[in-house]
Amino acid sequence: MRRKTVLVIAGPTAVGKTAVAIDVAARVNTEIVSADSRQCYRGMSIGTAQPTPLELTQVPHHFIDCFAVDQSLSAADYERLSLEYLAHIFEHEDVAIVCGGTGLYIKALCEGLDEMPPIDPIIAQQVDASFEEKGIRWLKETLLKEDPVFFGIGEIDNPARMLRALIFKRSVGMSIHAFRSGHKKQRPFNIVKVGLEMPRAQLYERIDLRVEIMMANGLLDEVLKLYPFRQLKNLQTVGYAELFGYLDGKIELQKAIELIKQHSRNYAKRQMTWFKKDQDFNWFDVNSSTVVEEILALIT
C-alpha cells in the first residue's frame, strides 16, 4: 500500500500560499489543513486573510473559521487537531496539504512537541490579568527579569508565547526552554516541505497593497465588532492591535494603517528567518509560471 504524504506549503504572509495550495489540491483531488494560528477563529476573516468563500468552495479546508475568538488554542492543540484532520483525509486520499505561515504549528505537526508539566491555572489567571492591566512593556520587562534564558532565545514579539513562558516559569520554577528536548516524533506518513518566496521588495509591496485592500473590505468594521474582546491574547495580533490603538484614541487612523503595514513586513521577515533554518524545505519562486508543476513533481 502506498505510504500517505503530507505536503506542507509555507512561506511569509502575502506571498500567495493559499492560491498555490488550492491549485495543487485541485490537481490531486485532496483537502487542505490550515497551519495559521489566527485563521481558525471566527470573526477575524478579513484581518487574518482567511480563504474567501469562493476559495473554500473550490477545495475543502480544515481549521478555518471554526473556533470562538475567546478560545485560546495552543501549538499542542494544533498538533492533536491537525493529526485528526489528516487521518480523516487519508481515509480516502493518499496526499493531504498543510498550508500556512505559523512556523511553530508546522513544527508541532511534523515533529511533535515535548511533554510539559501542567501549569497552575491560578497563576495563569494572575499573569493574564497583569498583562491586560499593564501591557506588553510589563510583560517583556518581567520575562527578562524572571526568565532571561527564554527571553534571550524566545519570540519576544509574540505576546502569547511570552505569556506562556512566564506562566510556565512561575508554575514550575524552571524555564520552559529546559523542557525542550529537540527529539522528533515519528509520523506514519511522508512529509514534503515546500517554501514559497519572492523578491523582498515585491513581497513588501504586496503586503502594503493587501493592507489597503483589507481596509477597503471592512477591516475597521471587523475590529469594531471585536473591540469588547480587545484584551484577549488572540487579538494581540497585527491588524487588530493597531486599530484598537486608533479606537482608543492613541493614534490617528492613517498612522494605524502604516503600523499594520510595517508590522506585517516585520512579521514576514521573522517567518522567513524561521523557515530558512529548516533544511528540509524545498524553495520555489512563486512568480514562476511552472511553480505548481514543480511542486507536484515532488509528490507524484
URWO-V484617 format. One record per residue. N is the residue number from 1. PHI is phi in whole degrees, 0 to 359 (none if undefined). D_LAST is the distance of its C-alpha to the last C-alpha in whole Angstrom. Layout:
n phi d_last
N PHI D_LAST
N PHI D_LAST
//
This chain:
n phi d_last
1 none 15
2 293 11
3 288 12
4 292 12
5 228 10
6 256 12
7 260 11
8 268 15
9 243 16
10 233 19
11 149 22
12 286 26
13 301 27
14 75 27
15 283 24
16 109 22
17 298 20
18 299 20
19 298 20
20 294 17
21 298 15
22 295 17
23 298 15
24 295 11
25 299 13
26 294 14
27 293 11
28 254 9
29 57 13
30 226 13
31 237 16
32 242 17
33 253 20
34 290 22
35 237 23
36 239 26
37 284 29
38 238 31
39 294 29
40 283 30
41 265 33
42 286 35
43 87 38
44 237 36
45 294 33
46 284 35
47 292 35
48 260 32
49 55 30
50 302 28
51 307 26
52 289 28
53 306 29
54 296 27
55 297 24
56 291 24
57 278 25
58 285 21
59 218 19
60 299 21
61 240 22
62 236 23
63 67 26
64 234 27
65 55 31
66 234 32
67 232 34
68 294 38
69 294 38
70 270 41
71 273 38
72 249 37
73 271 34
74 252 33
75 297 30
76 295 31
77 300 31
78 295 27
79 304 26
80 294 27
81 295 26
82 296 23
83 295 22
84 293 24
85 300 22
86 295 19
87 300 20
88 296 21
89 297 18
90 289 16
91 295 19
92 226 17
93 227 13
94 269 11
95 234 10
96 230 13
97 246 14
98 246 17
99 228 18
100 168 22
101 239 24
102 271 26
103 301 25
104 294 27
105 294 25
106 295 22
107 297 24
108 299 25
109 291 22
110 282 20
111 241 23
112 83 26
113 242 30
114 290 33
115 290 35
116 242 38
117 294 42
118 291 43
119 265 44
120 275 48
121 298 48
122 292 51
123 297 50
124 300 47
125 296 49
126 295 52
127 294 49
128 300 48
129 295 51
130 295 52
131 294 49
132 298 50
133 279 53
134 252 53
135 87 50
136 293 47
137 297 50
138 300 51
139 298 48
140 295 47
141 295 51
142 291 51
143 294 47
144 300 48
145 287 52
146 267 50
147 218 47
148 296 47
149 297 44
150 295 42
151 301 43
152 286 42
153 234 39
154 277 38
155 269 37
156 278 40
157 254 39
158 245 38
159 303 41
160 297 39
161 293 38
162 291 41
163 299 43
164 302 41
165 294 42
166 292 45
167 299 45
168 297 44
169 299 46
170 288 49
171 282 48
172 260 47
173 88 49
174 225 46
175 293 44
176 300 40
177 296 39
178 292 41
179 260 38
180 266 35
181 277 34
182 83 31
183 282 29
184 268 26
185 283 25
186 273 22
187 254 20
188 276 18
189 207 15
190 288 12
191 235 13
192 243 11
193 253 14
194 239 14
195 247 18
196 255 19
197 215 22
198 205 25
199 307 28
200 303 31
201 299 33
202 293 31
203 299 30
204 294 33
205 296 34
206 295 31
207 297 33
208 299 36
209 294 35
210 296 33
211 297 36
212 299 39
213 293 37
214 300 37
215 297 40
216 295 41
217 273 39
218 105 41
219 300 40
220 297 44
221 296 44
222 297 41
223 293 43
224 301 46
225 294 45
226 268 44
227 305 47
228 297 49
229 254 46
230 298 46
231 276 46
232 295 43
233 300 41
234 298 38
235 257 40
236 276 41
237 229 38
238 305 37
239 101 38
240 255 41
241 303 43
242 293 44
243 286 45
244 298 47
245 299 49
246 295 50
247 294 51
248 280 53
249 80 55
250 275 54
251 218 52
252 284 52
253 300 49
254 297 48
255 295 48
256 298 46
257 296 43
258 296 43
259 293 43
260 300 40
261 298 38
262 298 39
263 292 38
264 293 35
265 295 34
266 299 36
267 295 33
268 300 30
269 295 32
270 294 32
271 299 28
272 296 27
273 299 29
274 297 27
275 291 24
276 293 25
277 288 26
278 270 23
279 287 21
280 280 18
281 284 17
282 261 15
283 263 17
284 227 17
285 282 20
286 295 20
287 284 22
288 296 19
289 289 19
290 247 15
291 300 14
292 294 12
293 297 10
294 294 10
295 291 9
296 300 6
297 296 5
298 282 6
299 238 4
300 238 0
//
